[in-house]
């Protein structure tokens, strides 16, 4: 039942093997994508597929079967009998197996393509109560727009935040808040939504895009401008967004309480409106 996709085949997870010379393993020379399955349909598969293809283009990894991405994702759900469950599909493409060197393999080799599906529901408790997050200088490179598996610069600060009891770490670059280790961040001030612009400083989150879209259709003003870290005390609300958690209210950032320390009204409205958008994508409705 636990079947994964590896290089063109669906096989039991314990039969899946990759070479130690895989460039994803040796060099982090690899990209990935995560999509959410809502018990019968994927939400914004088009957006995730477009971002996967962009990551491939930007890293010059060639996966000739990339038109099959959507089909493979669906088959992973079916083969793992997750049709009516809440689940995620994880998908990764590496530059392939070759003797270790920085230069791309010449002649090129086939990429290693790996995917799995697993049951994963939304954490409704954190969505309801909100979380505290930790702020720290952004140690990452200048291509945060690429969804690469080379995540050590995300992992180390995240672990530090986790050890201190925070639910997420958010980064500050040149005095401005960029995004979280695995989420985008939004602030609300005077009923207006602020979030970092889409550029190489952040990953263009699929949830971020959908939040901006539902805010627009519901008359909430959105300003795609980064918020200065020293303006955080003046923000009325904050929340983080990602595929696995949708919208999670932020009630404290390091030592700073946000608003009255409970999820704010604009955040609540956006949570409901995003949920409605997600449900409206259910083909059975
Ligand atoms: N930013 C980073 C660094 C991430 O890793 C993620 C998701 O994992 C996001 C933002 C949110 O992206 P999405 O909404 O597409 O899940």
py3Dmol code that shows the C-alpha trace and the ligand (Angstrom):
import py3Dmol

protein = """\
ATOM      1  CA  UNK A   1       0.000   0.000   0.000  1.00  0.00           C
ATOM      2  CA  UNK A   2       2.879   2.416   0.662  1.00  0.00           C
ATOM      3  CA  UNK A   3       3.849   2.966  -2.964  1.00  0.00           C
ATOM      4  CA  UNK A   4       6.169   5.662  -4.213  1.00  0.00           C
ATOM      5  CA  UNK A   5       7.068   6.865  -7.696  1.00  0.00           C
ATOM      6  CA  UNK A   6      10.712   6.502  -8.700  1.00  0.00           C
ATOM      7  CA  UNK A   7      12.055   7.109 -12.193  1.00  0.00           C
ATOM      8  CA  UNK A   8       9.005   6.025 -14.148  1.00  0.00           C
ATOM      9  CA  UNK A   9       7.730   3.290 -11.857  1.00  0.00           C
ATOM     10  CA  UNK A  10       5.347   2.920  -8.947  1.00  0.00           C
ATOM     11  CA  UNK A  11       7.005   0.612  -6.417  1.00  0.00           C
ATOM     12  CA  UNK A  12       6.751  -0.255  -2.705  1.00  0.00           C
ATOM     13  CA  UNK A  13       8.627   2.347  -0.624  1.00  0.00           C
ATOM     14  CA  UNK A  14      11.012  -0.282   0.806  1.00  0.00           C
ATOM     15  CA  UNK A  15      12.057  -1.269  -2.734  1.00  0.00           C
ATOM     16  CA  UNK A  16      12.896   2.321  -3.748  1.00  0.00           C
ATOM     17  CA  UNK A  17      16.633   2.884  -4.019  1.00  0.00           C
ATOM     18  CA  UNK A  18      18.792   5.714  -5.309  1.00  0.00           C
ATOM     19  CA  UNK A  19      22.517   5.851  -5.943  1.00  0.00           C
ATOM     20  CA  UNK A  20      24.839   7.500  -3.384  1.00  0.00           C
ATOM     21  CA  UNK A  21      26.179   9.433  -6.395  1.00  0.00           C
ATOM     22  CA  UNK A  22      22.851  11.145  -6.920  1.00  0.00           C
ATOM     23  CA  UNK A  23      23.449  14.906  -7.149  1.00  0.00           C
ATOM     24  CA  UNK A  24      20.409  15.582  -4.988  1.00  0.00           C
ATOM     25  CA  UNK A  25      22.036  13.543  -2.220  1.00  0.00           C
ATOM     26  CA  UNK A  26      25.614  14.807  -2.739  1.00  0.00           C
ATOM     27  CA  UNK A  27      25.035  18.452  -3.616  1.00  0.00           C
ATOM     28  CA  UNK A  28      21.414  19.361  -2.942  1.00  0.00           C
ATOM     29  CA  UNK A  29      21.239  19.811  -6.739  1.00  0.00           C
ATOM     30  CA  UNK A  30      17.526  19.254  -6.818  1.00  0.00           C
ATOM     31  CA  UNK A  31      14.090  20.869  -6.720  1.00  0.00           C
ATOM     32  CA  UNK A  32      10.748  19.831  -5.202  1.00  0.00           C
ATOM     33  CA  UNK A  33       7.062  20.587  -4.946  1.00  0.00           C
ATOM     34  CA  UNK A  34       4.320  19.854  -2.399  1.00  0.00           C
ATOM     35  CA  UNK A  35       0.632  19.731  -3.349  1.00  0.00           C
ATOM     36  CA  UNK A  36      -2.421  19.266  -1.148  1.00  0.00           C
ATOM     37  CA  UNK A  37      -5.150  16.726  -1.847  1.00  0.00           C
ATOM     38  CA  UNK A  38      -8.530  17.544  -0.296  1.00  0.00           C
ATOM     39  CA  UNK A  39     -10.179  14.137  -0.177  1.00  0.00           C
ATOM     40  CA  UNK A  40     -11.156  14.108  -3.861  1.00  0.00           C
ATOM     41  CA  UNK A  41      -9.226  16.846  -5.642  1.00  0.00           C
ATOM     42  CA  UNK A  42      -5.956  18.778  -5.659  1.00  0.00           C
ATOM     43  CA  UNK A  43      -6.109  22.466  -4.819  1.00  0.00           C
ATOM     44  CA  UNK A  44      -4.444  24.643  -7.484  1.00  0.00           C
ATOM     45  CA  UNK A  45      -2.577  21.829  -9.184  1.00  0.00           C
ATOM     46  CA  UNK A  46      -2.129  24.226 -12.114  1.00  0.00           C
ATOM     47  CA  UNK A  47      -0.236  26.671  -9.873  1.00  0.00           C
ATOM     48  CA  UNK A  48       1.962  23.968  -8.348  1.00  0.00           C
ATOM     49  CA  UNK A  49       2.724  22.432 -11.755  1.00  0.00           C
ATOM     50  CA  UNK A  50       3.697  25.854 -13.124  1.00  0.00           C
ATOM     51  CA  UNK A  51       6.021  26.450 -10.157  1.00  0.00           C
ATOM     52  CA  UNK A  52       7.596  22.993 -10.566  1.00  0.00           C
ATOM     53  CA  UNK A  53       8.283  23.757 -14.233  1.00  0.00           C
ATOM     54  CA  UNK A  54       9.709  27.151 -13.322  1.00  0.00           C
ATOM     55  CA  UNK A  55      12.032  25.549 -10.728  1.00  0.00           C
ATOM     56  CA  UNK A  56      13.197  23.088 -13.418  1.00  0.00           C
ATOM     57  CA  UNK A  57      13.817  25.917 -15.900  1.00  0.00           C
ATOM     58  CA  UNK A  58      15.666  28.108 -13.389  1.00  0.00           C
ATOM     59  CA  UNK A  59      17.964  25.252 -12.334  1.00  0.00           C
ATOM     60  CA  UNK A  60      18.311  23.928 -15.907  1.00  0.00           C
ATOM     61  CA  UNK A  61      17.277  20.451 -14.789  1.00  0.00           C
ATOM     62  CA  UNK A  62      15.699  18.675 -17.741  1.00  0.00           C
ATOM     63  CA  UNK A  63      12.889  16.235 -16.985  1.00  0.00           C
ATOM     64  CA  UNK A  64      11.477  15.108 -20.289  1.00  0.00           C
ATOM     65  CA  UNK A  65       8.409  13.537 -18.697  1.00  0.00           C
ATOM     66  CA  UNK A  66       7.336  16.740 -16.976  1.00  0.00           C
ATOM     67  CA  UNK A  67       3.933  16.720 -18.768  1.00  0.00           C
ATOM     68  CA  UNK A  68       3.222  13.606 -16.668  1.00  0.00           C
ATOM     69  CA  UNK A  69       3.512  15.433 -13.331  1.00  0.00           C
ATOM     70  CA  UNK A  70      -0.242  15.879 -12.790  1.00  0.00           C
ATOM     71  CA  UNK A  71      -0.954  12.265 -13.789  1.00  0.00           C
ATOM     72  CA  UNK A  72       1.729  10.896 -11.434  1.00  0.00           C
ATOM     73  CA  UNK A  73       0.405  12.975  -8.523  1.00  0.00           C
ATOM     74  CA  UNK A  74      -3.110  11.599  -9.066  1.00  0.00           C
ATOM     75  CA  UNK A  75      -1.863   8.025  -9.381  1.00  0.00           C
ATOM     76  CA  UNK A  76       0.114   8.315  -6.120  1.00  0.00           C
ATOM     77  CA  UNK A  77      -3.123   9.252  -4.357  1.00  0.00           C
ATOM     78  CA  UNK A  78      -5.054   6.364  -5.928  1.00  0.00           C
ATOM     79  CA  UNK A  79      -2.366   3.707  -5.384  1.00  0.00           C
ATOM     80  CA  UNK A  80      -2.034   4.678  -1.730  1.00  0.00           C
ATOM     81  CA  UNK A  81      -5.838   4.595  -1.270  1.00  0.00           C
ATOM     82  CA  UNK A  82      -5.959   8.213  -0.155  1.00  0.00           C
ATOM     83  CA  UNK A  83      -8.860   9.178  -2.431  1.00  0.00           C
ATOM     84  CA  UNK A  84     -11.188  10.355   0.329  1.00  0.00           C
ATOM     85  CA  UNK A  85      -8.501  11.524   2.776  1.00  0.00           C
ATOM     86  CA  UNK A  86      -6.648  14.782   3.306  1.00  0.00           C
ATOM     87  CA  UNK A  87      -3.150  14.164   2.011  1.00  0.00           C
ATOM     88  CA  UNK A  88      -0.099  15.725   0.432  1.00  0.00           C
ATOM     89  CA  UNK A  89       1.952  14.689  -2.560  1.00  0.00           C
ATOM     90  CA  UNK A  90       5.688  15.408  -2.371  1.00  0.00           C
ATOM     91  CA  UNK A  91       7.621  15.447  -5.630  1.00  0.00           C
ATOM     92  CA  UNK A  92      11.356  15.881  -6.249  1.00  0.00           C
ATOM     93  CA  UNK A  93      13.563  16.053  -9.322  1.00  0.00           C
ATOM     94  CA  UNK A  94      17.373  15.926  -9.014  1.00  0.00           C
ATOM     95  CA  UNK A  95      19.978  16.503 -11.731  1.00  0.00           C
ATOM     96  CA  UNK A  96      20.665  12.766 -11.659  1.00  0.00           C
ATOM     97  CA  UNK A  97      23.515  10.389 -10.910  1.00  0.00           C
ATOM     98  CA  UNK A  98      27.087  11.274 -11.897  1.00  0.00           C
ATOM     99  CA  UNK A  99      30.624  11.331 -10.406  1.00  0.00           C
ATOM    100  CA  UNK A 100      30.782  14.210  -7.940  1.00  0.00           C
ATOM    101  CA  UNK A 101      31.822  17.526  -9.433  1.00  0.00           C
ATOM    102  CA  UNK A 102      30.246  20.987  -9.552  1.00  0.00           C
ATOM    103  CA  UNK A 103      29.831  21.021 -13.344  1.00  0.00           C
ATOM    104  CA  UNK A 104      26.637  19.584 -14.814  1.00  0.00           C
ATOM    105  CA  UNK A 105      27.080  15.978 -16.047  1.00  0.00           C
ATOM    106  CA  UNK A 106      28.386  16.026 -19.617  1.00  0.00           C
ATOM    107  CA  UNK A 107      26.832  14.332 -21.501  1.00  0.00           C
ATOM    108  CA  UNK A 108      23.669  14.994 -19.490  1.00  0.00           C
ATOM    109  CA  UNK A 109      22.166  12.127 -17.481  1.00  0.00           C
ATOM    110  CA  UNK A 110      18.524  11.370 -16.737  1.00  0.00           C
ATOM    111  CA  UNK A 111      17.197  13.176 -13.660  1.00  0.00           C
ATOM    112  CA  UNK A 112      16.167  11.213 -10.593  1.00  0.00           C
ATOM    113  CA  UNK A 113      12.435  11.685 -10.110  1.00  0.00           C
ATOM    114  CA  UNK A 114      10.818  10.733  -6.832  1.00  0.00           C
ATOM    115  CA  UNK A 115       7.312  11.223  -5.465  1.00  0.00           C
ATOM    116  CA  UNK A 116       5.257  10.028  -2.538  1.00  0.00           C
ATOM    117  CA  UNK A 117       1.818  10.673  -1.054  1.00  0.00           C
ATOM    118  CA  UNK A 118       0.933  10.648   2.607  1.00  0.00           C
ATOM    119  CA  UNK A 119      -2.080  11.315   4.779  1.00  0.00           C
ATOM    120  CA  UNK A 120      -1.862  14.791   6.308  1.00  0.00           C
ATOM    121  CA  UNK A 121      -4.741  16.819   7.618  1.00  0.00           C
ATOM    122  CA  UNK A 122      -4.856  20.527   8.413  1.00  0.00           C
ATOM    123  CA  UNK A 123      -3.924  21.308  12.023  1.00  0.00           C
ATOM    124  CA  UNK A 124      -7.226  22.903  13.007  1.00  0.00           C
ATOM    125  CA  UNK A 125      -6.028  23.691  16.534  1.00  0.00           C
ATOM    126  CA  UNK A 126      -3.232  26.000  15.368  1.00  0.00           C
ATOM    127  CA  UNK A 127      -5.508  27.476  12.678  1.00  0.00           C
ATOM    128  CA  UNK A 128      -7.963  28.332  15.468  1.00  0.00           C
ATOM    129  CA  UNK A 129      -5.627  29.498  18.228  1.00  0.00           C
ATOM    130  CA  UNK A 130      -2.674  30.873  16.274  1.00  0.00           C
ATOM    131  CA  UNK A 131       1.030  30.449  16.943  1.00  0.00           C
ATOM    132  CA  UNK A 132       4.098  32.299  18.172  1.00  0.00           C
ATOM    133  CA  UNK A 133       6.942  32.662  15.679  1.00  0.00           C
ATOM    134  CA  UNK A 134      10.587  33.670  16.053  1.00  0.00           C
ATOM    135  CA  UNK A 135      12.361  36.394  14.069  1.00  0.00           C
ATOM    136  CA  UNK A 136      15.998  36.040  13.039  1.00  0.00           C
ATOM    137  CA  UNK A 137      18.360  37.388  10.325  1.00  0.00           C
ATOM    138  CA  UNK A 138      17.838  35.686   6.959  1.00  0.00           C
ATOM    139  CA  UNK A 139      20.877  33.437   6.369  1.00  0.00           C
ATOM    140  CA  UNK A 140      19.728  32.203   2.947  1.00  0.00           C
ATOM    141  CA  UNK A 141      21.009  32.777  -0.586  1.00  0.00           C
ATOM    142  CA  UNK A 142      19.663  35.218  -3.148  1.00  0.00           C
ATOM    143  CA  UNK A 143      17.494  32.742  -5.067  1.00  0.00           C
ATOM    144  CA  UNK A 144      14.816  31.999  -2.496  1.00  0.00           C
ATOM    145  CA  UNK A 145      12.359  32.010  -5.433  1.00  0.00           C
ATOM    146  CA  UNK A 146      13.596  28.525  -6.429  1.00  0.00           C
ATOM    147  CA  UNK A 147      12.011  25.647  -4.532  1.00  0.00           C
ATOM    148  CA  UNK A 148      15.233  23.739  -3.984  1.00  0.00           C
ATOM    149  CA  UNK A 149      15.756  20.835  -1.588  1.00  0.00           C
ATOM    150  CA  UNK A 150      19.009  22.502  -0.406  1.00  0.00           C
ATOM    151  CA  UNK A 151      17.259  23.613   2.784  1.00  0.00           C
ATOM    152  CA  UNK A 152      20.001  23.658   5.417  1.00  0.00           C
ATOM    153  CA  UNK A 153      19.718  27.458   5.785  1.00  0.00           C
ATOM    154  CA  UNK A 154      15.998  27.018   6.502  1.00  0.00           C
ATOM    155  CA  UNK A 155      16.457  23.989   8.741  1.00  0.00           C
ATOM    156  CA  UNK A 156      19.031  25.406  11.181  1.00  0.00           C
ATOM    157  CA  UNK A 157      17.053  28.530  12.171  1.00  0.00           C
ATOM    158  CA  UNK A 158      13.819  26.513  12.168  1.00  0.00           C
ATOM    159  CA  UNK A 159      15.314  24.026  14.627  1.00  0.00           C
ATOM    160  CA  UNK A 160      16.508  26.878  16.827  1.00  0.00           C
ATOM    161  CA  UNK A 161      12.985  28.339  16.825  1.00  0.00           C
ATOM    162  CA  UNK A 162      11.493  24.906  17.505  1.00  0.00           C
ATOM    163  CA  UNK A 163      13.884  24.339  20.444  1.00  0.00           C
ATOM    164  CA  UNK A 164      12.713  27.669  21.896  1.00  0.00           C
ATOM    165  CA  UNK A 165       9.091  26.569  21.588  1.00  0.00           C
ATOM    166  CA  UNK A 166       8.126  28.634  18.505  1.00  0.00           C
ATOM    167  CA  UNK A 167       6.014  27.197  15.684  1.00  0.00           C
ATOM    168  CA  UNK A 168       7.921  28.861  12.818  1.00  0.00           C
ATOM    169  CA  UNK A 169      10.915  31.092  12.179  1.00  0.00           C
ATOM    170  CA  UNK A 170      10.595  34.211  10.025  1.00  0.00           C
ATOM    171  CA  UNK A 171      13.533  35.908   8.403  1.00  0.00           C
ATOM    172  CA  UNK A 172      14.685  39.524   8.286  1.00  0.00           C
ATOM    173  CA  UNK A 173      16.880  40.809   5.458  1.00  0.00           C
ATOM    174  CA  UNK A 174      18.160  44.404   5.353  1.00  0.00           C
ATOM    175  CA  UNK A 175      15.703  45.272   8.106  1.00  0.00           C
ATOM    176  CA  UNK A 176      12.627  43.864   6.298  1.00  0.00           C
ATOM    177  CA  UNK A 177      10.649  40.697   7.013  1.00  0.00           C
ATOM    178  CA  UNK A 178      10.945  38.275   4.082  1.00  0.00           C
ATOM    179  CA  UNK A 179       9.151  34.986   4.833  1.00  0.00           C
ATOM    180  CA  UNK A 180       9.190  31.917   7.052  1.00  0.00           C
ATOM    181  CA  UNK A 181      11.334  28.764   6.808  1.00  0.00           C
ATOM    182  CA  UNK A 182       8.356  27.064   5.162  1.00  0.00           C
ATOM    183  CA  UNK A 183       5.693  29.738   4.881  1.00  0.00           C
ATOM    184  CA  UNK A 184       4.973  33.235   3.608  1.00  0.00           C
ATOM    185  CA  UNK A 185       4.048  35.946   6.074  1.00  0.00           C
ATOM    186  CA  UNK A 186       1.336  38.611   5.941  1.00  0.00           C
ATOM    187  CA  UNK A 187       0.653  41.568   8.212  1.00  0.00           C
ATOM    188  CA  UNK A 188      -2.551  43.567   8.631  1.00  0.00           C
ATOM    189  CA  UNK A 189      -2.541  47.239   9.487  1.00  0.00           C
ATOM    190  CA  UNK A 190      -5.651  49.433   9.312  1.00  0.00           C
ATOM    191  CA  UNK A 191      -7.540  46.713   7.362  1.00  0.00           C
ATOM    192  CA  UNK A 192      -4.795  46.560   4.701  1.00  0.00           C
ATOM    193  CA  UNK A 193      -2.796  43.405   4.016  1.00  0.00           C
ATOM    194  CA  UNK A 194       0.990  43.687   3.607  1.00  0.00           C
ATOM    195  CA  UNK A 195       3.284  40.986   2.282  1.00  0.00           C
ATOM    196  CA  UNK A 196       6.758  40.824   0.746  1.00  0.00           C
ATOM    197  CA  UNK A 197       6.697  41.307  -3.060  1.00  0.00           C
ATOM    198  CA  UNK A 198       7.253  38.323  -5.324  1.00  0.00           C
ATOM    199  CA  UNK A 199      10.989  38.400  -6.058  1.00  0.00           C
ATOM    200  CA  UNK A 200      14.176  36.438  -5.366  1.00  0.00           C
ATOM    201  CA  UNK A 201      13.868  37.178  -1.626  1.00  0.00           C
ATOM    202  CA  UNK A 202      10.944  34.780  -1.122  1.00  0.00           C
ATOM    203  CA  UNK A 203       9.367  31.653  -2.518  1.00  0.00           C
ATOM    204  CA  UNK A 204       6.271  32.584  -4.459  1.00  0.00           C
ATOM    205  CA  UNK A 205       3.846  30.577  -2.311  1.00  0.00           C
ATOM    206  CA  UNK A 206       0.804  29.118  -4.031  1.00  0.00           C
ATOM    207  CA  UNK A 207      -1.179  29.805  -0.861  1.00  0.00           C
ATOM    208  CA  UNK A 208       0.185  33.388  -0.809  1.00  0.00           C
ATOM    209  CA  UNK A 209      -1.111  33.933  -4.351  1.00  0.00           C
ATOM    210  CA  UNK A 210      -4.528  32.527  -3.467  1.00  0.00           C
ATOM    211  CA  UNK A 211      -4.721  34.633  -0.289  1.00  0.00           C
ATOM    212  CA  UNK A 212      -3.961  37.757  -2.354  1.00  0.00           C
ATOM    213  CA  UNK A 213      -6.628  36.723  -4.839  1.00  0.00           C
ATOM    214  CA  UNK A 214      -9.369  36.097  -2.232  1.00  0.00           C
ATOM    215  CA  UNK A 215      -8.444  39.333  -0.443  1.00  0.00           C
ATOM    216  CA  UNK A 216      -8.906  41.167  -3.758  1.00  0.00           C
ATOM    217  CA  UNK A 217     -12.283  39.605  -4.508  1.00  0.00           C
ATOM    218  CA  UNK A 218     -13.477  40.378  -0.978  1.00  0.00           C
ATOM    219  CA  UNK A 219     -12.482  44.032  -0.971  1.00  0.00           C
ATOM    220  CA  UNK A 220      -9.440  43.769   1.317  1.00  0.00           C
ATOM    221  CA  UNK A 221      -6.641  46.051   0.112  1.00  0.00           C
ATOM    222  CA  UNK A 222      -3.335  44.274  -0.520  1.00  0.00           C
ATOM    223  CA  UNK A 223       0.052  45.989  -0.651  1.00  0.00           C
ATOM    224  CA  UNK A 224       2.918  43.813  -1.850  1.00  0.00           C
ATOM    225  CA  UNK A 225       5.573  45.630   0.148  1.00  0.00           C
ATOM    226  CA  UNK A 226       7.892  44.198   2.761  1.00  0.00           C
ATOM    227  CA  UNK A 227       7.245  45.245   6.353  1.00  0.00           C
ATOM    228  CA  UNK A 228      10.199  46.627   8.310  1.00  0.00           C
ATOM    229  CA  UNK A 229      10.946  44.519  11.371  1.00  0.00           C
ATOM    230  CA  UNK A 230      10.798  47.618  13.569  1.00  0.00           C
ATOM    231  CA  UNK A 231       7.206  48.267  12.364  1.00  0.00           C
ATOM    232  CA  UNK A 232       5.976  44.932  13.790  1.00  0.00           C
ATOM    233  CA  UNK A 233       4.768  46.554  17.065  1.00  0.00           C
ATOM    234  CA  UNK A 234       2.419  48.738  14.961  1.00  0.00           C
ATOM    235  CA  UNK A 235       0.798  45.821  13.127  1.00  0.00           C
ATOM    236  CA  UNK A 236      -2.754  44.839  14.096  1.00  0.00           C
ATOM    237  CA  UNK A 237      -2.570  41.245  12.845  1.00  0.00           C
ATOM    238  CA  UNK A 238      -0.189  38.748  11.289  1.00  0.00           C
ATOM    239  CA  UNK A 239      -0.472  35.299   9.758  1.00  0.00           C
ATOM    240  CA  UNK A 240       1.603  32.772   7.872  1.00  0.00           C
ATOM    241  CA  UNK A 241       0.456  30.750   4.867  1.00  0.00           C
ATOM    242  CA  UNK A 242       1.466  27.509   3.203  1.00  0.00           C
ATOM    243  CA  UNK A 243       0.074  24.461   1.449  1.00  0.00           C
ATOM    244  CA  UNK A 244       0.184  22.230   4.516  1.00  0.00           C
ATOM    245  CA  UNK A 245      -1.412  24.705   6.961  1.00  0.00           C
ATOM    246  CA  UNK A 246      -3.422  27.146   4.757  1.00  0.00           C
ATOM    247  CA  UNK A 247      -3.623  30.309   6.945  1.00  0.00           C
ATOM    248  CA  UNK A 248      -2.226  30.174  10.481  1.00  0.00           C
ATOM    249  CA  UNK A 249      -2.703  33.265  12.675  1.00  0.00           C
ATOM    250  CA  UNK A 250       0.420  34.653  14.353  1.00  0.00           C
ATOM    251  CA  UNK A 251      -0.265  35.954  17.851  1.00  0.00           C
ATOM    252  CA  UNK A 252       3.308  36.679  18.945  1.00  0.00           C
ATOM    253  CA  UNK A 253       6.586  37.402  17.121  1.00  0.00           C
ATOM    254  CA  UNK A 254       9.558  36.684  19.404  1.00  0.00           C
ATOM    255  CA  UNK A 255       8.612  38.823  22.471  1.00  0.00           C
ATOM    256  CA  UNK A 256       6.130  41.076  20.690  1.00  0.00           C
ATOM    257  CA  UNK A 257       2.419  40.346  21.109  1.00  0.00           C
ATOM    258  CA  UNK A 258       0.485  40.990  17.892  1.00  0.00           C
ATOM    259  CA  UNK A 259      -2.772  42.920  18.348  1.00  0.00           C
ATOM    260  CA  UNK A 260      -4.540  41.650  21.434  1.00  0.00           C
ATOM    261  CA  UNK A 261      -2.684  38.320  21.276  1.00  0.00           C
ATOM    262  CA  UNK A 262      -5.540  36.448  19.589  1.00  0.00           C
ATOM    263  CA  UNK A 263      -6.243  35.833  15.864  1.00  0.00           C
ATOM    264  CA  UNK A 264      -7.546  39.056  14.339  1.00  0.00           C
ATOM    265  CA  UNK A 265     -10.790  39.637  12.377  1.00  0.00           C
ATOM    266  CA  UNK A 266      -9.160  40.102   8.941  1.00  0.00           C
ATOM    267  CA  UNK A 267      -7.175  36.892   9.425  1.00  0.00           C
ATOM    268  CA  UNK A 268     -10.383  35.075  10.390  1.00  0.00           C
ATOM    269  CA  UNK A 269     -12.217  36.389   7.342  1.00  0.00           C
ATOM    270  CA  UNK A 270      -9.391  35.367   5.044  1.00  0.00           C
ATOM    271  CA  UNK A 271      -9.260  31.893   6.595  1.00  0.00           C
ATOM    272  CA  UNK A 272     -12.951  31.441   5.772  1.00  0.00           C
ATOM    273  CA  UNK A 273     -12.675  32.939   2.303  1.00  0.00           C
ATOM    274  CA  UNK A 274      -9.682  30.774   1.405  1.00  0.00           C
ATOM    275  CA  UNK A 275     -11.560  27.723   2.669  1.00  0.00           C
ATOM    276  CA  UNK A 276     -14.533  28.653   0.479  1.00  0.00           C
ATOM    277  CA  UNK A 277     -12.240  29.012  -2.528  1.00  0.00           C
ATOM    278  CA  UNK A 278     -10.699  25.600  -1.820  1.00  0.00           C
ATOM    279  CA  UNK A 279     -14.120  23.985  -1.438  1.00  0.00           C
ATOM    280  CA  UNK A 280     -15.372  25.648  -4.614  1.00  0.00           C
ATOM    281  CA  UNK A 281     -12.682  23.687  -6.509  1.00  0.00           C
ATOM    282  CA  UNK A 282     -14.284  20.367  -5.510  1.00  0.00           C
ATOM    283  CA  UNK A 283     -15.464  18.933  -8.857  1.00  0.00           C
ATOM    284  CA  UNK A 284     -18.256  16.995  -7.072  1.00  0.00           C
ATOM    285  CA  UNK A 285     -20.013  20.200  -5.956  1.00  0.00           C
TER     286      UNK A 285
END
"""
ligand_1 = """\
16
LIG
N 8.187 29.945 1.621
C 8.957 28.868 1.800
C 10.417 29.051 2.066
C 8.398 27.584 1.744
O 9.177 26.492 1.888
C 6.999 27.441 1.523
C 6.371 26.131 1.452
O 6.938 25.120 1.780
C 6.236 28.603 1.347
C 6.860 29.846 1.395
C 4.753 28.521 1.094
O 4.513 28.041 -0.196
P 3.161 27.280 -0.577
O 2.048 28.200 -0.180
O 3.248 27.101 -2.036
O 3.147 26.021 0.195
"""
view = py3Dmol.view(width=600, height=400)
view.addModel(protein, "pdb")
view.setStyle({"model": 0}, {"cartoon": {"style": "trace"}})
view.addModel(ligand_1, "xyz")
view.setStyle({"model": 1}, {"stick": {}})
view.zoomTo()
view.show()
